[in-house]
Amino acid sequence: SGQFCKKIRGKIFYFGKVDNPDAALKRYHEHCRDLHSGKATRVERTDEITVAELANRFLAAKDRKREIGDIEAATFVEYHRDWVFRAIDHAAQPGRVPGFFVPRG
C-alpha cells in the first residue's frame, strides 16, 4: 500500500506514506497511547479522502444542482447509480486509481 503500518490489538493501522517516514513516525507517536490502550479505534486522516467521501461529496453537489433545477431528477439518479458502481469497483481493486477519481489540473 506504500504506507507505514503497525498491528495494534489485532488491527492494522496506517500512519503515513513510506516516502515520508518522519511524518509517519510522528503520526504514530501522536496516536500510539490511545491505540494501545484501546481508547481509539482508528487514526484520523488529515490529508486523504476515502472513495466513499469523494462519492458523497460529488453526489451532494449534484443533489444541490437538482434542487435548484440545473439538472433533472433522472440525471441525479444516473449519477447516483454510476458512482455507487464505481465506488464498489474501486473498493474491490485496492491500489487502483481509476481516471474518474483523478483530479483534473
C-alpha positions in Angstrom: 0.0 0.0 0.0 3.0 2.3 0.2 2.1 3.1 3.8 3.8 2.5 7.1 1.5 0.4 9.3 1.5 -1.4 12.6 -0.7 -4.1 14.0 -2.1 -3.0 17.4 -4.6 -5.0 19.4 -5.2 -7.3 16.4 -6.0 -4.4 14.0 -3.7 -2.8 11.3 -3.3 0.9 11.5 -1.7 3.1 8.8 0.4 6.1 9.7 1.7 7.6 6.5 3.5 7.2 3.3 6.8 5.3 3.0 8.3 8.3 1.2 7.8 10.4 4.4 8.9 8.3 7.3 9.4 11.2 9.7 5.7 12.3 9.3 4.6 8.6 9.7 6.6 8.2 12.9 5.2 11.5 14.3 1.7 10.4 13.5 2.3 7.1 15.2 3.5 8.8 18.4 0.5 11.1 18.4 -1.9 8.2 18.4 0.0 5.3 20.0 -1.1 5.7 23.6 -4.8 5.7 22.7 -4.4 2.9 20.2 -2.5 0.6 22.5 -5.0 1.3 25.4 -8.0 0.7 23.2 -9.4 4.2 23.6 -9.1 4.9 19.9 -10.3 2.6 17.2 -8.8 4.4 14.2 -6.3 7.1 13.2 -7.9 10.2 11.8 -6.9 11.0 8.2 -5.8 14.6 7.7 -4.8 14.8 4.1 -6.6 11.9 2.5 -10.1 11.2 1.3 -11.8 7.9 1.0 -13.7 6.8 -2.1 -16.9 6.9 -0.1 -16.2 10.5 1.0 -15.4 11.5 -2.6 -18.6 9.9 -3.9 -20.7 11.5 -1.2 -19.3 15.0 -1.9 -19.9 14.5 -5.6 -23.5 13.3 -5.1 -24.2 16.2 -2.6 -23.0 18.7 -5.2 -25.2 17.1 -7.9 -28.2 16.9 -5.5 -27.8 20.7 -4.9 -27.9 21.2 -8.7 -31.1 19.0 -8.9 -32.7 21.0 -6.1 -32.2 24.3 -8.0 -33.2 22.8 -11.3 -29.8 22.8 -13.0 -30.2 19.0 -13.6 -33.2 16.7 -13.9 -34.1 14.2 -11.2 -33.4 11.3 -13.6 -29.9 12.7 -14.2 -29.2 12.7 -10.5 -30.4 9.1 -10.3 -28.0 8.1 -13.1 -25.1 9.9 -11.2 -26.0 8.1 -8.0 -26.2 4.7 -9.7 -22.9 5.2 -11.7 -21.0 6.4 -8.7 -22.1 3.6 -6.4 -20.9 1.1 -9.0 -17.6 2.9 -9.5 -17.0 3.0 -5.7 -17.8 -0.7 -5.4 -15.5 -1.5 -8.3 -12.7 0.7 -6.9 -13.0 -0.9 -3.4 -12.7 -4.4 -5.0 -9.4 -3.5 -6.5 -7.2 -1.8 -3.9 -4.3 0.3 -5.1 -6.0 1.1 -8.4 -6.9 4.7 -9.0 -9.3 4.9 -12.0 -9.2 8.0 -14.2 -12.5 9.4 -12.9 -11.1 9.7 -9.4 -8.0 11.6 -10.5 -8.4 15.4 -10.1 -8.1 17.4 -13.2 -5.4 20.1 -13.2 
